[in-house]
Amino acid sequence: MFSTFTLLFAAGVGFRLALSYALKRRFDLTLAAPQSIAVLLIVLAIVPSWALPVSLPVPLSFVLGAVLPDLIFQRG
């Protein structure tokens, strides 16, 4: 069986792929986020909710799956 982390990671990757496909097909746009914003989203997902006035209510594995292509690949 898959762990919850793996399933949420796969859901994040699937969400990213579906959103990229829809934006490309409908509006001819590519989805890309700067690496600094991707790292900021990961840090916000890691920090516990009691430590920040505004927390990110999405699990780390989902965020990691959604922004991992921006961290790995650099688009010009």
N, C-alpha and C positions, 0 to 999 in steps of 0.2 A: 504494500500500500504506500501511497505517497503521503508525505507529511504536509501539514497545513502550510508551512513555509513554501514548499515546492508548488503546491496548488495555487497559492496566492501569487507567486512569481509567474506562473504560467498564465494566470488571469491578467496580470499586468502587461505581459508581453502580448497577449491576445488583444487587450484593449488598445495598446499602442498600434498594433498592426491594423486593426479595424478602423481606428481613427485616421491613420495615415492613408489607408486605402480610400476611405470615404472623402477625405479632403482632396486627395489627388484626382479622384474621378469626378467629383462634383465641381470643385473650384480650381483645379489644376494648381494646387498648392502643395508644398512639401512641409512636413512637420519636423521642425528641428528646434532644439533649445540649446542655449549656450551651456558650456560645461560648468560654469560657475552657478547657474541657476539649478542645474541637475544636482550638483553637490549640495547646494542649499536645501533643496527638497529632501535629500537623503538625511541631512543633519536634522532638519525639522521632524522627520519621521522617527529618528533615533531618540531624540530628547523626550523625556517623559512629560506628560501633560501638566503635572504640577509645577514644573520648572519654567514654563513659558506662559505668558498671558494669552497667547494665541497658539494653539497646538494644531498639528496636522492630523485629522482623525482618520488617516489611512495607514494600514500596516506597512512596516518597512519593506516586506517582501513584495508587495504590490507596487510601491514606489520604485523599488530597485528594478523590477521588471519593466516598468514603464519608461524609465530614464536611462537604462543601461546602454541602448544604442547611442545615445548622445555622449556617454562617457567613453565608449570604445572607439566610435568613428568620428572623425572631424569632417564636417561638410564645409565646402567653400562657397 
